[in-house]
Every structure is written in structure tokens, then in C-alpha cells.
């Protein structure tokens, strides 16, 4: 058997990011051949990644990238299983690298993104290595790339909410708007974008509520219309009160600053992913039965 030195283990660990004992065992199996040992670890990394892939990954972070000239930005949502891993620096670095690749390479979808090579290695290979190192399922869920002739403002609230804003205006307005969107999470930009079905459902709810008041029909009609106007102000960005000055709507704030909003997008980590609900009492019961 080849003599496996600490230096060989250290070198393999630095190349793969895996544990010391895993690297030592792979070197022993490969009779000291570092390249074969790395191949063994990659094979095992893939197997472990496949096994982990069945577990729900609803935690995670938003990776954000913005170009120096402010005309290009991108954000990526990458998910993991626990918020503990979401604080891991390797995980955070991976998310930032993904956002930069999205911005510079403009992939069509996630499948195209993971096929991109960085320093001779595909992003998918890097993801699988990170799964092996961290021990949790990691999934690249979605991304947004935004390029503008004006400015692209970006904002990251912690690591869980990311916002991109395509704006014709100054940097301060872009930042204010992005922060407002992170706070209010508007479903639509303007009233014109609200679909008829959403309006009809809200109108039915308001009409039923107003009818219970026992007021005359003409009053009920006014109550419903007033409720619809408030509803539209709540769910549309331009109609919302500006978070830094609630006497102004966003539309009026933009007009006062001679700015124009072209589009925006925001991600909230885990939004729409069904999380597994743990029953602690049931888990304790099952453990007791096994003993």
C-alpha cells in the first residue's frame, strides 16, 4: 500500500473541499494516485447528491450581482434544507458566483446555467461537490437577469429577499424604490396589469361584506367601489404609499423626482415551496418504539 502523507490528503482536500477522512480513504483506495482519488470522490459526490436530491430544500439565499456601470444585474435563488446551511460561507459564495455567471453569460434557463464551465469545471459539478461537503440537498431554483439603457437598481434584504429595478432616474431613487418593493412585495406594477379574475373575486367578497351591513343599495355600491380602489392601491406598486413618505404614492414620488419605472422583479426565498411539517411528538414516539 502506498504511503499516504498528510500533504497528499491536504492537497486533495483543498481541490475537492471534502473531509479529511474521506480524502485519505480515497487516496488509500487509489494507491496514492491523486487523480484517481479525486475521481472516486467525484463519483461518490454524485451519488450522495442524487440521494439528497429527494429531500425538500425550502430554505436558502438570494445571490446578487451588479455591474460597475449599473446597467446590468442578476439575482439567483438557491435553496437548501436548513437555515443553518444558508449561513455557510461556501454556500453564500456559490450563490454570488451563480449570479455573476447569469449576468455575464445570459443562460436561457437553469439547465443552461448549470452546464456553464467555470475554471474548467461545470457549475453542476461544483453544486454536487457542495452537496457532498455540506451534506444537504442544494438546488438552483430560478434566476433573473436585467439589463437597461438606464439604470438597474438592486437590493438584497438580508439574504432572503432580492429586488431588481429597471429605472430611468438617479441612483437614490432606484435604491429607495428597490427597498420599498422588498418591504411591500407588490403583486402588480399598475392597475392595468391586474387581471379580471382577481378583480372579480375581490368584488364578490366586498359585495357580500357590504350587503351584510343592511345599508341601501346605492350605499353598498359605493362601499364596494371604495373597497376596490383600496385593494388596487394595496396590490399595485404605483398605487402604494411610499414607505419613506406615506403622503406620496409611488407614482407621485417618481413623478416628483422625474423618474420612470420600466419593470421590476423580486424573489423571496422559498416562496411557493411546500415545506415539510415536522411533528416532534410523533418523532419522539417513533424513537421510543425503536428502543
Secondary structure by P-SEA (a helix, b strand, c coil): cccccaaaaaaaaaaccccaaaaaaaaaaacccaaaaaaaaaaaaaaaaaaaccccccbbbbbbbbcccccccbbbbbbcccccccccaaaaaaaaaaaaaaaacccccaaaaaacccccccaaaaaaaaaaaacbbbbbccbbbbbcccbbbbbbccccbbbbbbccccaaaaaaaaaaaaaccccccccccccaaaaaaaaaaaaaaaaaccccaaaaaaaaaaaaaaaaaacccccccccccccccaaaaaaaacccccccccccccccbbbbbbbaaaaaaaaaaac
